[in-house]
Amino acid sequence: MNFKQKNAFIQSTRNRRPNAISGKFAEEQVTVTALSERTQALPGLDIETLVIVCALSITNDQGDSYTASVEIGSHEIVESVAYLLEARFTVRAGGKPVDVPFAPYRLLTMLANYVAPHLTEELVIACGIATLQNSDPPSALLHYLAFAEAETLKGGDVFAALEQRQRQELCNASAWIEDQLKVIEDIFPVDEPMARAVRKTVSTMRSNFEMRKQSPFFELEIIVNIIQSNGNLTPILSVFGACGILQRCPGFDDDVERDRLYEFVLDDEKDPSLDTGRRIMHAAFDFIRLHASKGEFIPTLKLPKTRRNICPFYTICGLETRRCSPQICAEEPWLTAHRATTDLCWYGTAVRLISPPEVAEELDKQYRGA
């Protein structure tokens, strides 16, 4: 899979469908009246993905009914599964789930009620998780829901049947996945922070994939374990690895150091150099992402100046460029890689690491003219 294909699938997951319905509805207020599917080509590629289209009848709080339609793509499945897991944890912890807009967060439940009305919430979540292991989740979703519904009507152990089916699919993909992970490792053989972070991330991905083959729906187990251990995250971090958490704080978007970044990592695994490497790796991926537009690759020197390019660390950074030239960090963060920078940030370091020399020279010229 080349860069265009990878980026296209990533964007397909992130881009929400243009669903016109807005507001917060109870499940009983929304009824699916018809179901269809359509294909959509990924930008710039001869690859098609599936979109599930649902015709709806909606009854508002005043008792009036009207028709609408929604589309379910990869983004909607991701958000629905995330919401269902969060709500499940909140209820078991004694809380009340957040009231969220119907789209995208309740679309998976809505679809399951229509095509697989006998499934429990746990089985709906399991079907959602299973489809997210597919490169085109919507193409697998209806199959998994139909499979689980059929198993339910048979009266068997549906969860076990889903686990067995998912284990087989994961095992079938094992060799290909290992090849891809090995390719990534081989690209970063040197001993420097970003390369170490990449190899550590690949190692975590490899171990987590093995864990998923053993327990395909381990997200459900994580909820149980956290509740039973009274919120102790140590066992979770020891198995699934560390992560960074950005805390959004009150203030304006352009406030310097408004937000905070925390590393959730076990004491015996604390490594400031590795944390720095993860941030540089994050910046490198963001920088590469900026070059992809509608299936085409835009040269660095032709990237547009826009707020959509804002550095992912804009709200936590207090370095000189961020304080004195915030427009660069907000609109052209790659210019932080210019050679005059004495206090090089994570983004500037990433750009220097992955850009060819001629690009670095032109960035210097752009900065002097900025």
N, C-alpha and C positions, 0 to 999 in steps of 0.2 A: 504494500500500500504506500503510495507516494504522498508528498506533502499536500498536494491539492485534495486528494481523497481524504486524508486524515482531517484536514481543516474543515472540509465540507461536512463530514460526519459530526465533528465537534460543534460546528455552527448549527447544524440541524437539531442537536440536543439543546442548545442554548436559546434558540430563537422560538419564541412562543407563537402559536398560531393566532391569526387575526380574528379572535372570537369577539363578537359584538356584544354579547350579553355581559352585563355588569351588575354588581350588587351581591347581596348575601341572601341566598335562598335556602330553605330547609329542603331536605331530600324529597319530601312528599310534594313539594311545589313544582318539581321539574320531572316531566315524563318524556322518555324517548319514544317517539312514534315511528321512526324509520331509521334504518342504518345502511350506510353505503361506504364504499372505499374508493379512493382515487390515488393515482400515483403522481409523484412530483419529482422532477429531475433535479439532482444536485447541481448547483451553479457551476458551469464550465465542464461538466462531466457527463458521460453517457451512462450514468448510474441513477436509478430511480428508487425513491423511498415511498413508503406507504403513508397515507393519511386517512384516518377513520373519521367519517362525517356522520354526525347524529342530528336528525331532525327532532325538534323539541316542541312540547306544549308546556308553557309556563303559566302558573297561576300566581298573581302577586298578592300582597297582603290585603288588598281591597276586594279580592275575589275575582278580579278580571283575568281572563285568559288571553294569551297571545302566542304566536308561533315564533320560533327562532331556530338557529342551527349553530352547532359548535364543531370544531375540528380537534381531533386528538392526534398529536404528533409525539415525538420523543420528549420534548420539553414538558408537555402536559402529564406524561406518565411519570417522569422524574419528580415533578412537583407534587403530584397526587400521592405517590409512594412516600415521599418525605413528610407530607402532612399527616398521612395515616399513621406513620411510625411515631411522629411527634405527639399526636393526639393519644395514641395508645400508651406511650410512656407517661404523659401528663395525667391521664385517668388513673393509671396504676400507682402514681405517686400521690394521689389524692387531690389533684387539681382539676381545673376545667379547661378543656381545649380552647384555643383562641378561635374567635369567630372570623372566618376567612371568606373572601370572595368565592363564589361557586366555581368560576373558571380562573385558574386551572386546577385548583386544589381538590375539588370534589368530582372531577370528571371521570376518574377511574371507577369510583364507587357507583356513579350514575350509570356508566356503561355496564358494569358487572350486574347491577340490579336488572338490567334489560336482557342481557344475553345469558347470565348465569345466576338467576335469582335465589338459588339455594345455597350459595357460598357464604361462609362466615367471613367476617372482616379479616381474620388471620389468613384465610385462603386467598382472599383478594390481594392482600399484601404480598403473599408468596408468589402469586401469578405476576404481579407487577415487578417484583425483584427479578424473577426468572427472565422476563422479557428484556430487562435492562442489561442482561448479559449478551444480548443480540446487537449487532451493529445497526440494525433497523428495528427498534423495539415494537413499533406499531404492527409490523408484519407478523410478529409472533404473539401479540397480546390476545387476539381473538381465539387463536388456537389453544393457548394455555387456559383461557377462561372456559372454552368448550370442553377441554379435556377434564378440568377440575369439576365442572358441572356433571359430566357423564359419570365420573368416578363417585361423586356424591350420591347420585341417583342409584348407583349400584350398591351403596351402603358400605363401601370399603373404607380403608384408611387413606383418605384423600391426600393429607399432608405427606404421608410416606410415599405415595405414588408420585407426587410432584417432586419430592426430593430425589427419588430414583431416576426420574426422567431428566431432571436438571443435572445430576451427577454424570449421567451418560453424555449429555451434550458438552459439559465442561471437559470431560476426559477426552472426547473427540477433538477438542480444540487445544489440548495441552501442548502438543508438539509445536504447533504454529505459534502459540503464545510464547513458549520458551525461546523459539527462534527470534522473535521480535525483541524480547528482553535482552537476549545476548547481543543483538545488533546495537542496541542502545549502550550497553556496557562497553562494547568495543570502541565506541566513538569517544569515550571519555576515560582513557587509560591513565592520565596524569594525576599527580597528587596535589590538587589545589582545591579550595573550598567548593566551587560549583561542581567540579567533577566528582568530588566525594559525595556531595548531596545527591547527584544524579544516581551514582552507584548505590547509595543507601536507599534511595527511593525505589530503585529497581529491585533491590533485595526485599524491601517491604512488600512490593507488589507481588513478587514471586511467592513469598510466604503467605500472603493473604489469599492468593489464588489457590494455594494448596489447602488453606483453611476452608475456602468456599467449596472446593471439591468434597471435603468431608462434611461440611454443614452448609448447604446451598443458601439457606436463609438465616445466616447467623445474626442479621440485624435484630430479628425477633428474640434471639437468645441474649443479645447484649442488653435489651430492655429488661429482661427477667433478671439478669445478673446484677445490673445496677440497682434495681429495686431491692433485691435480696441482700445486697451488701450496703444498703443505706447510702447510696450515692458514691461509693468508693470507685474511682475510675482507674485505680492502679492496675487491676487485672486486665482491663480493656487496653490500656496503653502498652502493657507488657506484651500483649499478643498482636495488636494491630498497629503499633507504632505511634510516634509523636505527631503532633500537628500544631500549627500556628493559629491563634485566634485573634482577630481584630475586633476590639471593642469600640463601638461608635459612641462618642460622648457628645454632650450638648455643645452647640456653637454653630458658627457659619462654615460653609464648605471650604472657604479659603483660609480659615484660621490655621496658623502654623501649629503643628503638634496637637491638634484637637483630639485625635484618637490615640488609642494605645494598642500595642501588639504584644501578645503574650505567647510564650512557648509552653505547650502542654507536653512535658517530657519527664520521664522518671529521673530521680536524682542521680542514679548511677550511669545515666546515659546523657547527662548534660555535656554539651560540646559547643561552645560559642562559635567556633570556626564552622561547624556543620550547620548551625542556625544561620550564619551569614551566607553559607553556600546555598541553603534553601531559598533565601530571599533573592539571591542573584539568579538562581534557576527560575524562580517565578518571574522575575523581570525579563529574563531571556525569552521565555515562552510568550510573554506579553508583547515584547518587541517583534518577535516573529509573526505573531497574530496580526499586527498592524499592517503587514505586507500583503495580506490576503483580502481580496475584494471581488465578490461575485465570480469566483473561480479563477481569477487572474492574480498574478504575483506582481506587486508594485515595487519598483526599486526604492531603496531607502531615500535617495535624494529627491524622489518625487512624491513622498508621503505628504498628504495635505496637513495644513496647520489647523487643528480643530480640538475642541475640548473633549471630543470622544477619545482622544489619544492619551488622556490623563494618566499619569503614573499611578500604579496600584498602591503606592506608598505615600501618595500626595498628602494625606491627612495625618500621617504619623511622623513625617520627616521635619527636621529642624536644621538641616545643613545649609551652607551658605547660598547655594543656588536657589534652594527652595525659599529662603527668606528674602533674598535680594532680586531674584528673577523668577518669580512664581509662574509667569506666563510660559516659560520654557517647560517647567515640570507639568503644567496643566495641558499644554498643546503640542509640544515637541520634546518629550522627555529624552529622546535619543541624543539631543544636543548636550546633555550632561556628560557625554563621553569626550568632550573636547579636551585637548591636551593642556589647556590652561587651568583646568580644575585641579586644585591641590587636595581637596577633601572629597574624593570620588565616592559617589553614592552607589547603592546596589544596582540601580538601573544603568548608570554610566559604566560600571564595571562589566555588566552583562553585555552591553553594546560593544565595548572594547574587545571582549573575549570572542564574540561570535562574528564580528564584522571584518571583512578583508581590509588590508591597508589603505587601498584607494578610497574606500568609504570613510575611513577615519580622517583622511586628509581633507575630504570635502566637507565633513562635519565641522572641522576647525574653521573652514572658510565660511560656512553658514553661520556658525556661532559669532564670528567676528562681525558678520553683517546683520546679526539679529538685533 
